[in-house]
Amino acid sequence: INIAKGISLNAVNEIVKERNKREFTSFIDFVSRCYSKIVNRKIIESLVLVGAFDRFDINRRTLIENIEVIINYSEVRSQVGEEYSILPEIINYDEYEESYFLETEKELLGFYFTNHPVTRYKRDNFINTQNINIYFNKNIHLIMLIENIKEAKTKNGDAMAFLKLSDEYGNINGVIFPSYYKEIYNQIKKFQIVDLFCMVEKRLNEYQLVINGINILK
C-alpha cells in the first residue's frame, strides 16, 4: 500500500511510531530519529516535496539541497548518541518556482495539496468544472490548467488535439479541431494555465469542451 508515490505504509508506520514518542521539533530532528532502511532518503525527499515539513518554516528547496549533510549528521548522531549536539550548517536557497512544487505534489499525491495553479487567476464569479453541466451547449470562458496534450489525425490527415484539463474542482477533457489547432499547435504546452473560449458539449455521457480560443495566462 502506498500513501503517496514512493512512500510505503511501513514507512508511515515507522514515522507514526516515532512521533508517538514525542513530537518532531524540526526537520533535523525528524531525519535524526527516522532515517533508516525503511524511511530512506527517497522517502524523505518525497515528504519534503509534498509539503510535509512546511510548518518548520524552511522552504522545500533548502531542505532538499541540505538532505545529504543532515543525513550525515543523523548517522553520526546514531553512533555517538543523542548527546551529540553539533548541528549541521544549513545553507539557504531560494524556493522552487511554484509551478515546480505544484507539479511534484500532483505527481506524488495525485492531487494539488498546496493550491491548484489556476486559483490565483480566478474570481468568485468565475465558471468552474463543479457546475459545468448548467452551461451545456453554451459558449463560455474557463480558466484551466493543461495537464496533457494528445495530438491525433482526422481521416483527411489533418492534425487535431485532445487536452486533459483541470481546475480546483476536477478534470475535464477538451478537443481542438483542425481549423483552430493549426493556428495554435506550436503555442500550447503541458502545465500552461489558459483562459479558454469554448463550447460545453456532451460525449458518451461525459461533458467535454470544444475549444475555439485560447489565451495563455502562464
C-alpha angles and dihedrals in degrees: 000000000000122000088193131354108297095006113107128203088244090059091049091050091051091051093047091048091054093044090053088061090058139328119275109252099192143353089264089053090051094050092044092054102034109032108114143118088290099042097041133171094271092054092048090050090051091051090051093050094052092051100255091143101037090112090070089068096235115121121245097247092053090053093048093047092050099043094102095055092043092051090049089052092050092051092052090046092052089055099041098036136241091300087076099104107165100119119211119254110254118211114209122227133187112261122262117264108276091242090060099055092040088055091049090049090053092046095048101035103026091238141053109270103179098040138315110261094236095055096089091055097055136084125204094263096051119120116249138178092263092079100022092127093072089062095056112149091007133114113242144164114242130179110217144160117241105231097174142356123208119185121210139176128237122225087266091055096252118145121243133162142227116208131199107213135183144183134175092291105045150297132298134176123240133195129204114198122217098259091064100025092065088061098052108020093111094046104055122079140169116281095022118138109227141183105223128203102202149144121243112231136167125235124176090347093306128106117239137175124242101206119215100162138024130194111187110221099177 
